[in-house]
Structures are given as C-alpha cells and as structure tokens.
Amino acid sequence: MFEYKINRRKSRRIYVGKVAIGDGAPISVQSMTNTPTKDVAATVQQIKSLEAVGADIVRVSCPDEDSTLGLKEIVKQVNVPIVADIHFHYKRAIEAAEAGAACLRINPGNIGSQERVREVIKAAKDHNCSIRIGVNGGSLDKALLQKYGEPCPEAMVESALQHAKILEDNDFFNFKISVKSSDTLMTMEAYRQLAEQCDYPLHLGITEAGGLRAGTVKSAMGIGGLLMQGIGDTLRVSLTADVTEEIKAGFEILRTLGLRYHGIRFVSCPTCARRGIDVEKTIKILEQRLEHIQEPLKIAVMGCVVNGPGEASGADIGVCGGGNGKALLFLKGKQQEVIDAENAADIVAKLAEEMVANKNK
C-alpha cells in the first residue's frame, strides 16, 4: 500500500491547558469566537458548538475588563482550553490569566515597559498559562516597515524573533509563534524561514483568508503546503463563515495529508451520465446527519460500477449505483446485499452510527 511519509519538524513541547503542542503531539485544530465575550451565554453556546465538531482549542477576544470578567465564567462552563486574545493592554492579559485562560495571545513588544512585560510573564507563570506570539503582516512595527520597505517574510520573522527574545530574556519559554499574512505565498515563506531559525512550536494560518470557498482553498494550499514540509504544530483556518466551518476545514486538511484522522472522510465521484444513484443528494444528507461523529470513518458514495466497486470496497462503508434503481453495498471491503438506491443515505447513516457505537463499547 502506498504511503507518503511526512517528517515533522522537531520542536519544543508546550501545553495549552491539557492539549500538547509540538514535539510530535497531534496537530491541534482551533477556532475563535465572534460573540462579545462579555455576553457569557452567547459565547458559551458558540464554544459548545465548536466542541461538538471537535475543536481542540478556542480563542476569545478580551478587549476590555468586562470581557475578562466574562471569561472567568466562560471557562467554568466549557471543556476546551481557552486562549485569551489580548492586544496592547497588559492588564487584560493579567486578568485573563487570573480568570483561567490556558494561553495568552499577546505580543510582548506591544504592551509597553519592561516592568509591564514582567508582570504579564509572572501572571502567566503563576497561572500556568502559555503564550502565543502572533505576528501579522498587516500590523508590523513601523521600524520594520521602514527597514524592509513593505511587509515581507523577512520582516515578519524578525518581528517574531524580537518578541521571542523578550520572553527568553525573562526566562519564559512556554510559548508558540505564528507569522500570518493574507498573502498565502508570503505566509508560507515566513514560516519556512522561521522554522529554520527556532525550535518553538508553530501555529499555522492564513489570516483574513476570505469566505468559505476562497478561504478554504487559500488555507488548504498554504497550511497544507507547510504541513507537507513537516512545519506546523497547531492550526486555524480563518474563514468569514460560521465558525464551525473552520474546524471542519482544519480536520479535512489533516485527514487529506494522513496527519490526523478525525470524523468521517467522504469519498464521492463528481457524477456523470452513467450514475445510478443521486450522489450529490446522498452526500449532502450524510454530511448533515453524521456531522456529530468524531471517530475516524471512511464512507464512499459512487455513481456507477466503473470506478464505484473499487472505491466502495476500500471504505468502511461504501455504496455505488448499480442501475435499475439499485445500489451495491459494501462493508469493510466485502459486498453485501443489493439495496434500493433511493434508500442509500438512510442505510449508510444507520450503519455508520452502529459501527461507531460498536467501536465505543
């Protein structure tokens, strides 16, 4: 059997709550809420929706004191570790650490004096918080823009390493780094350079990637390209869409590369005039009905008997159109009874539920 081996970059290990990041740990998938953090009920509800589709980590914004007060209540009601997103105001970082955040997303060079930096680092140490240094190509320091003339990979990497040195000089090494841009190729080059210059865990993402379709494609190209080179320890697919779509897209990237199997991997044909089953309708029904399944499972839905039996027999559950309103059913590579094509979605969904239930016994 063909197997492509991805050799992951060696890095340090840190923890975001109980989630291990780096040093060979499973690549984690995260998202960010878009509800006002001070609205505890709405934010908890959104985090739970992310948990339902498998989110490993969730980030929430903490722009003011009301938000950090809300954060204290939020962390009590959810299961995933929470990253507090902080910009500029060092007191918010301290409050977030005290409120139970598992990680602080903050750039130490942006929060003022050395004394303020030390206070934040002390809070992180006291409350077992990791830190994410997050460099964005759209908000680089003016001095770096003057030096390089424009945003570029070299400027992003220099910014990241400057922030990292501040933490290192204060004896703090429990951090990861991201260097994101809305330019996919610039982002990829920045991560490649950064990966060569440090051994800290790297959080991957293409920032401001766009809507569901364009953003998913850009992120798959950028994040997937880096992962194939062994670069990356955690990721977020940033989409202007329902936040749960970020988690689904993230896991799809990892599944495609064989780096992490989570949830159902669907195999289906683009259909043609030979089809003996409504593939599009069947897949749509199955994606909706089986969205809650997080255990790894492969389901194939094929239109006809040209390529259908081969793909269907290679899945845990497979169906392919057989003509005359019938479909061939396969379980673990073995052909089963012939079924009615119009009932294929219901039959496959029930089999998937049973298969997962038996695995969990």
Secondary structure, 3 states (H helix, E strand, C coil): CCCCCCCCCCCCCEEECCEEECCCCCCEEEEECCCCCCCHHHHHHHHHHHHHCCCCEEEEECCCHHHHHHHHHHHHHCCCCEEEECCCCHHHHHHHHHHCCCEEECCHHHCCCHHHHHHHHHHHHHCCCEEEEEEEHHHCCHHHHHHHCCCCHHHHHHHHHHHHHHHHHCCCCCEEEEEECCCHHHHHHHHHHHHHHCCCCEEECCCCCCCHHHHHHHHHHHHHHHHHCCCCCEECCCCCCCHHHHHHHHHHHHHHCCCCCCCEEEEECCCCCCCCCCHHHHHHHHHHHCCCCCCCEEEEEECCCCCHHHHHHCCCEEEEEEECCEEEEEECCEEEEEEEHHHHHHHHHHHHHHHHHHHCC
